[in-house]
């Protein structure tokens, strides 16, 4: 059930187009690494990257399966690490800040 709901969210995000990042290009970015539990397949990791990419202030993300590591490049003035963690959790994953990032 969770997987089906998550796949529906990914589809909706993809269908609505990409968020404009032109205004973010000149602002300094920060990188944070998170440990995410709940990936059951590569689609989860790819889908999370798609959903994160739709959030204002996130320039890019790279999720790995089966490691469950997510590296996010973001603009601190537009989004916080706490909001990124909350967003990932809202999607149904368990997330913690990694010591690596």
Phi, psi and omega in degrees: 000313179302314182300317180297316179296318179296317179296324176296318177298318179298315180299315179297319180296319180291323183289334184273000178091169182269145177291147178287128179243009182303318182289342181273344188301322186273348183276145181293137182258161177232152179242133177230145179242135182233150172261124183240129176251141178125356176290124177256349181195175179296332179297325177298313181295314179295318179296321178296318177300319178298313182293319178296321180297341179275349183276134179298129179101349178261119181278320180196164173210154178223113179254143179241140174239134010266004184298327181073034178254132179236122177251125185240130174258120187218165179260110184303330180288347182248332181208147181256162175300322180299320179291323177297314178301314181297319180296314179299319178295322178298333178281354175105008179261159173263127187224140174222154176291131181274148178290342182286332188262000000 
